[in-house]
Amino acid sequence: MALENQQIQDKLVAAFDTDVYNFFQDKDVFTLEVSADVITPVILFLKNDPELRFHFLTDLCGVHYPDNELERQFAIVYHLHNWYENVRLRIKVFINGENPEIKSVSNIFLCANWMERETYDFYGVNFVGHPQLKRILNMDEMISFPMRKEFPMEDSGRTDKDDRFFGRTPSNA
């Protein structure tokens, strides 16, 4: 029997009640929201349940929503895959913009280690319990987080940049 969205939703609601909500189908990915304080048990449940079997974390990333209220300014998005039934699942968790932090899932999915480091590096999200949360692509000395919307698009102080190489022509041309 194929794994259906309603079956996934029923199992999650039975186990986590109102901490899982806003279920909807977005193209071919079943999507839901989860309260930040239960992300670890939800991920474990989805992985270990003998019928659900979401054993593969495809992606983990951050999104910045600066216009949202403070409690929903950042989202951490998890993409899980059940290879047995070829079912994909997207989980979105909103977190506080003043102190963006969430529990690490790198002890559940080892591949989350680098994904969480990348999200920390670009958004400044603290993954509590991560074994080595430090910058992965940017310089360690960097004090800002470049994927946040308040980060400037271009560095106006750069002198090594030639606009011709970026598809722009100088204004005096």
C-alpha positions as CSV (number, residue, x, y, z in Angstrom):
1,M,0.0,0.0,0.0
2,A,1.4,3.4,-1.0
3,L,2.1,6.0,1.6
4,E,-0.5,8.7,1.4
5,N,-0.4,12.3,2.7
6,Q,-3.4,11.7,4.9
7,Q,-1.7,8.8,6.6
8,I,1.4,10.9,7.3
9,Q,-0.7,13.7,8.7
10,D,-2.8,11.4,10.9
11,K,0.2,9.8,12.4
12,L,1.9,13.1,13.1
13,V,-1.2,14.7,14.6
14,A,-1.8,11.6,16.8
15,A,1.7,11.7,18.1
16,F,2.3,15.5,18.3
17,D,-1.2,17.1,18.4
18,T,-1.1,20.8,17.7
19,D,2.8,21.0,17.5
20,V,2.3,19.9,13.8
21,Y,0.0,22.0,11.7
22,N,-0.6,23.8,8.3
23,F,-0.4,20.6,6.2
24,F,-0.7,21.2,2.4
25,Q,0.5,19.8,-0.9
26,D,2.9,22.0,-2.7
27,K,3.5,20.6,-6.2
28,D,4.7,17.0,-5.5
29,V,6.0,17.7,-1.9
30,F,3.8,17.3,1.1
31,T,4.5,20.2,3.4
32,L,3.9,21.0,7.1
33,E,4.9,23.3,9.9
34,V,6.3,22.1,13.2
35,S,6.9,24.0,16.5
36,A,10.6,24.5,17.0
37,D,10.7,22.9,20.4
38,V,9.6,19.5,19.0
39,I,11.6,19.3,15.8
40,T,14.0,16.6,17.2
41,P,11.2,14.2,18.2
42,V,9.3,14.8,15.0
43,I,12.3,14.1,12.9
44,L,13.1,10.9,14.9
45,F,9.4,9.8,14.6
46,L,9.4,10.3,10.8
47,K,12.7,8.4,10.5
48,N,11.9,5.5,12.9
49,D,8.2,4.9,12.3
50,P,8.0,1.5,10.4
51,E,5.4,2.8,8.0
52,L,6.7,6.3,7.4
53,R,10.5,5.5,7.0
54,F,11.8,9.0,6.1
55,H,15.4,7.8,6.3
56,F,17.0,10.4,4.1
57,L,17.6,14.1,4.8
58,T,17.8,15.6,1.3
59,D,18.3,19.2,2.4
60,L,18.3,21.6,5.3
61,C,18.4,25.3,4.8
62,G,17.4,28.7,6.2
63,V,15.1,31.4,5.0
64,H,15.0,35.0,6.3
65,Y,11.6,36.8,6.5
66,P,12.5,40.2,7.9
67,D,8.9,41.6,7.4
68,N,7.4,38.8,9.6
69,E,6.7,39.3,13.3
70,L,9.8,38.6,15.5
71,E,8.8,35.1,16.4
72,R,8.7,34.1,12.7
73,Q,11.6,36.0,11.1
74,F,13.6,32.9,10.3
75,A,12.6,29.5,9.0
76,I,14.5,26.3,8.9
77,V,13.4,24.0,6.1
78,Y,14.0,20.3,6.2
79,H,13.4,18.0,3.1
80,L,13.0,14.3,3.9
81,H,12.7,11.5,1.5
82,N,11.2,8.0,1.9
83,W,13.0,6.0,-0.8
84,Y,10.8,2.9,-0.3
85,E,7.6,4.7,-1.4
86,N,9.4,7.6,-3.2
87,V,7.6,10.2,-1.0
88,R,9.1,13.6,-0.2
89,L,8.3,15.7,2.8
90,R,9.0,19.4,3.6
91,I,9.1,20.5,7.2
92,K,9.2,24.2,7.9
93,V,10.0,25.5,11.4
94,F,9.8,29.2,12.2
95,I,12.2,30.6,14.8
96,N,12.8,33.9,16.6
97,G,14.6,36.7,14.7
98,E,16.2,38.2,17.8
99,N,17.9,35.0,18.9
100,P,17.7,32.5,16.0
101,E,18.4,29.0,17.4
102,I,17.0,25.5,17.1
103,K,18.2,22.0,18.1
104,S,20.6,20.3,15.8
105,V,19.5,17.1,14.0
106,S,23.1,16.2,13.1
107,N,23.0,13.4,15.6
108,I,20.0,11.9,13.7
109,F,21.2,12.6,10.2
110,L,25.0,12.9,9.9
111,C,24.7,14.8,6.6
112,A,22.9,17.6,8.6
113,N,26.3,18.5,10.0
114,W,27.5,20.5,7.0
115,M,24.0,21.8,6.1
116,E,23.6,23.2,9.6
117,R,27.1,24.8,9.4
118,E,26.2,26.4,6.1
119,T,22.9,27.7,7.5
120,Y,24.8,29.1,10.5
121,D,27.4,30.7,8.2
122,F,24.9,32.5,6.0
123,Y,22.0,33.2,8.4
124,G,23.5,33.1,11.9
125,V,21.2,30.4,13.2
126,N,22.6,28.7,16.2
127,F,22.0,24.9,16.1
128,V,22.1,23.9,19.7
129,G,24.0,20.7,20.3
130,H,25.9,20.8,17.0
131,P,29.4,19.2,17.4
132,Q,31.4,21.9,15.6
133,L,29.2,24.9,14.7
134,K,31.6,27.3,12.9
135,R,31.7,29.0,9.5
136,I,32.1,26.6,6.6
137,L,32.4,28.9,3.5
138,N,33.0,32.4,4.7
139,M,36.0,33.7,6.6
140,D,36.1,33.1,10.3
141,E,36.6,36.9,10.9
142,M,33.4,37.8,9.2
143,I,30.9,39.4,11.6
144,S,27.8,39.5,9.4
145,F,25.6,36.8,7.8
146,P,25.3,37.4,4.1
147,M,22.0,35.7,3.3
148,R,20.1,37.9,5.8
149,K,18.1,40.6,4.0
150,E,19.8,43.4,5.8
151,F,23.1,42.4,4.3
152,P,24.1,44.8,1.5
153,M,23.9,43.4,-2.0
154,E,27.3,44.8,-3.0
155,D,30.3,46.1,-1.2
156,S,30.6,49.7,-2.3
157,G,34.2,49.9,-1.1
158,R,35.5,47.3,-3.5
159,T,38.0,48.7,-6.0
160,D,38.8,45.3,-7.7
161,K,35.4,44.9,-9.3
162,D,34.9,45.8,-12.9
163,D,31.2,46.2,-13.8
164,R,31.8,45.0,-17.3
165,F,32.3,41.5,-16.0
166,F,28.9,41.5,-14.3
167,G,26.8,42.5,-17.3
168,R,26.7,46.2,-16.4
169,T,28.2,49.1,-18.2
170,P,29.7,52.1,-16.5
171,S,27.3,55.1,-16.4
172,N,29.7,57.3,-18.4
173,A,29.8,54.9,-21.4
